[in-house]
Amino acid sequence: MTTAPTDLQAVVDDFNAEHGSRAWVRYWTGTRDDAAKFGLTDGKAWLLGGHTPVVRVEGAASCIALTHVDVIPGQPDDIEDDSRDLPNLYVAAERVGEYIAANGDGIYDVIDGHPLYARDLEALRRAANDVQQLREMLLNEREAHAKAIRDLA
């Protein structure tokens, strides 16, 4: 089954309308079974040769078929890109845990001589989990106390 060129152009148009010319993506240069790479799109998608929707990704040697591109959301929890709002602490802690699990232990980045280690992130994740457990414990105690007062009445 072949897709009509107008349908392929609609794929390109939809991608461009939703993501513009700059979006963080996970992409594959071989099959999706190969290790994914990450980068920023460099311009809008287009229809290559009238048959393949593609986009350029910074650092990639050639354009990448949109079938091999997954866009990474810009901000979590529906937070606008230009907002100063912070995501939910507990959800953010889960994302940090997933990030550590995917990337392993060790140093993650160094900017101007300031390193960021996996263990720094893990310490913050555990602290957030401790806060969540303490919050749940206090809420349970408050509910138990309110029930005891209702039972006395």
RAFENSUL-V163948 format. One record per backbone hydrogen bond with DSSP energy under -1.0 kcal/mol. CO is the residue of the C=O (numbers start at 1). NH is the residue of the N-H. If there is no record, write none. Layout:
co:CO nh:NH
co:CO nh:NH
This chain:
co:4 nh:8
co:5 nh:9
co:6 nh:10
co:7 nh:11
co:8 nh:12
co:9 nh:13
co:10 nh:14
co:11 nh:15
co:12 nh:16
co:13 nh:17
co:14 nh:18
co:15 nh:19
co:16 nh:20
co:21 nh:43
co:23 nh:41
co:24 nh:72
co:25 nh:39
co:26 nh:70
co:27 nh:37
co:31 nh:34
co:37 nh:27
co:39 nh:25
co:40 nh:58
co:46 nh:54
co:48 nh:51
co:48 nh:52
co:52 nh:48
co:53 nh:66
co:54 nh:46
co:55 nh:64
co:56 nh:42
co:57 nh:60
co:64 nh:55
co:65 nh:68
co:66 nh:69
co:68 nh:28
co:70 nh:26
co:76 nh:79
co:80 nh:83
co:88 nh:92
co:89 nh:93
co:90 nh:94
co:91 nh:95
co:92 nh:96
co:93 nh:97
co:94 nh:98
co:95 nh:99
co:96 nh:100
co:97 nh:101
co:98 nh:102
co:99 nh:103
co:100 nh:104
co:106 nh:118
co:109 nh:116
co:111 nh:114
co:114 nh:111
co:116 nh:108
co:116 nh:109
co:117 nh:121
co:118 nh:122
co:119 nh:123
co:120 nh:124
co:121 nh:125
co:122 nh:126
co:123 nh:127
co:124 nh:128
co:125 nh:129
co:126 nh:130
co:127 nh:131
co:128 nh:132
co:129 nh:133
co:130 nh:134
co:131 nh:135
co:132 nh:136
co:133 nh:137
co:134 nh:138
co:135 nh:139
co:136 nh:140
co:137 nh:141
co:138 nh:142
co:139 nh:143
co:140 nh:144
co:141 nh:145
co:142 nh:146
co:143 nh:147
co:144 nh:148
co:145 nh:149
co:146 nh:150
co:147 nh:151
co:148 nh:152
co:149 nh:153
